[in-house]
Amino acid sequence: MASELERPPLLADERTAIVGWLELQRKILRWKCEGLSDEDAHRCVLPTSPAMTMAGLVSHMRWTEHLWLEVLFLGGDKTQHPVFDGSGEDADWHTGGRPLAELLAEYEAQCARSDEIVAAACLDDVGRHPDFRTGGANLRWMLIHLVEETGRHAGHADIVRELLDGSKGYY
């Protein structure tokens, strides 16, 4: 997959650049999962952060995309998100031991849904969720935040993967 990791064009328009950087960070997260067994995907390598597993990272990022674009931007039902459905704090990190392939498929589906939402909106469109201050941000702000959040957790995945099996790499 490393050969598929390319930055957006240097002279891209704003939308192409933002969406391109987001997609690159998503690909890096998926790349860091390649070849992992389910056992390793669920193995905690940081005793003080037990949810910080590769599986937990993928689950969290799936729900992060859902929160920002389906809930905050579109004004969707927040109770469809595990953090707000009564499951408890950091519930979006908990995987219930589900296979990594299943979690990655859910992440892929959520990213595809996010891409549909973004394609149908203008960067200046404002979120619609009345219960959150950040729901009033425009799509541009939300996408830049998603680039930051995904990049930060792709970096975590880099470290977790190296601690799991010594694999490291930069595209």
C-alpha positions, 0 to 999 in steps of 0.5 A, a space after each residue: 500500500 505504501 506505493 498508493 500513498 501520495 500527497 495531493 497535487 501541489 497546485 490543487 484547489 482548496 477542496 482537492 487539497 483538503 480532501 486529498 490530505 484527509 484521504 492520505 491520512 486515512 490510507 496511512 491508518 489502513 496501511 499500518 493495519 496491513 498484515 496484523 493478526 486479530 490478536 495483535 490488532 487488539 493487543 495493548 502496548 501502552 499499559 496506561 492506555 488500554 484502549 489504544 490498540 490498532 483495533 481501537 484506533 480504527 474504531 475511534 476513527 470510524 466514529 470520529 468521521 460519523 460524529 463530525 459529518 453525520 451528527 454535527 454537520 448534517 444534524 443527525 441523531 447523536 444517540 447513534 454514536 456510542 459516546 452518546 448512547 449510554 455505552 460510557 466514556 470512550 465507547 467509540 474506542 471499544 471494539 468488543 473483540 470484533 475482527 480487525 477486518 470487520 472494523 476496517 470494513 466499517 471504517 471504509 463504509 463510514 469514509 465512503 459515507 463521509 465522502 458523499 456528504 462532502 461531495 454534496 456540500 459547499 465548504 462554506 456550508 454550516 453544520 446543523 446540530 443545535 446541541 454542540 457549539 462545534 456543530 456551528 462550524 463550516 464544512 471547511 473547518 470540520 474537514 481541516 479538523 478531520 485531517 488533524 484528528 486522522 493524522 494524529 491517530 495515524 501517528 499513534 498507529 505508527 507507534 503502536 505498530 512499531 511496538 507490536 512487531 517492529 514494523 515501521 515505515 514512511 511513504 
